[in-house]
Amino acid sequence: MGHIVALLHRRVHAVGGSVPTCTTLRGVRGLRVLAKTLALAAVAAILLVVLVPPALYRIGLANVQGRPQPPQPTDVHSDDYHFIANLKFPHRVVLRKLNPWTYPFLAETEDPAIWIVAEAYNIGHLKRREAIWWHLSGASLMIWISRNWSQDQIVTAAAAQLKGP
């Protein structure tokens, strides 16, 4: 090793430069290791954001036995329609299509009607009932309902749950 350093020293001085030391070589290697680590962390973060939400959605739905059926349209002249029309939700019902990536940001702002429907179905249709499964399956079912039912079907089903048998 000493022979290589001496050879480098002679060649560099002949050109008029400085000799690379162990400290500068370690610094370059350290920067390469740091760059590779940061690149690996960025790839891992992207994969985490892209793959984990749909995986959790599928796991949560797998814990739900079957899927709820949307209600039949309510006749404008029926008592159910008047109940729905006078239903006191805290604000006007506006439902958006949820997905595994937007759910964490929109769940708190979403109308409670969709949760009422998902909760009522989950009560009798969960394979595992521990709290983590209850919440994960509830979130997954909310996403599924928002994507497969119309707003009128969701509000009708929520009103039916609140009205009772």
VEXDRENNU-469886 format. One record per residue (C-alpha): x, y, z; residue in three letters. Coordinates in steps of 0.2 Angstrom, whole numbers, plus 5000, padded with zeros to 4 digits. Layout:
BEGIN
XYZALA...
***
This chain:
BEGIN
500050005000MET501450125004GLY502250084987HIS500650144978ILE500550304989VAL502350344985ALA502050314966LEU500450424966LEU501450554976HIS502750564962ARG501550564948ARG500450704955VAL501950814960HIS502650794943ALA500950864936VAL500950994949GLY499350934959GLY499150864977SER499150684983VAL497450614987PRO497450565005THR496550425014CYS495350555022THR494850625005THR494650444998LEU493550405013ARG492550565010GLY492150514992VAL491650334997ARG490650415011GLY489750524999LEU489450374987ARG488750275002VAL487650415007LEU486950444989ALA486550254988LYS485750255005THR484650415000LEU484150334983ALA483650174992LEU482650265005ALA481750364991ALA481350204982VAL480750124998ALA479650275002ALA478850284985ILE478550094986LEU477750115003LEU476550254997VAL476150164981VAL475949984987LEU475349995006VAL473650085004PRO472949964991PRO473649815001ALA472749875017LEU471149905007TYR471149725001ARG471649655018ILE470149755026GLY468949695013LEU469449515014ALA468949525032ASN467149575027VAL466049425023GLN465049475007GLY464649645002ARG463049755006PRO461749764993GLN461149944988PRO459349984993PRO457949994980GLN457550174975PRO456250254987THR454650314980ASP454350494981VAL452650474989HIS453250355002SER453450385021ASP455350335019ASP455550475006TYR454850605018HIS455950535032PHE457550545021ILE457050725015ALA456850775033ASN458350685039LEU459450805050LYS461250765044PHE462450905051PRO462650975033HIS462150945015ARG462650765010VAL464050774997VAL464950614995LEU466550584985ARG467250424978LYS468550374990LEU470150264986ASN471450194997PRO472650344994TRP471350484998THR470450395012TYR471650455026PRO471450635020PHE469550635016LEU468850515029ALA468650655043GLU467850775031THR466650645023GLU464850645027ASP464350515041PRO463050435030ALA464350315022ILE465050265039TRP463250225045ILE463050105031VAL464750025033ALA464550005051GLU462849935050ALA463449805038TYR465049765048ASN464149725064ILE463649555057GLY464849525043HIS466649525050LEU467749375051LYS468849445065ARG468149575076ARG469649645085GLU469749835085ALA471149845072ILE470049735061TRP468449835064TRP469349995059HIS470249925044LEU468749835037SER467649985041GLY468850105031ALA468949975017SER467049955016LEU466750145016MET467950155001ILE467050004992TRP465350084995ILE465850254989SER466450174973ARG465050054970ASN463450144976TRP462650304971SER462450454983GLN460550424983ASP460850234988GLN462050285002ILE460850415009VAL459350295008THR460250155016ALA460950275030ALA459150345033ALA458450165034ALA459750125047GLN459350275057LEU457550255056LYS457650075062GLY456549925057PRO
***
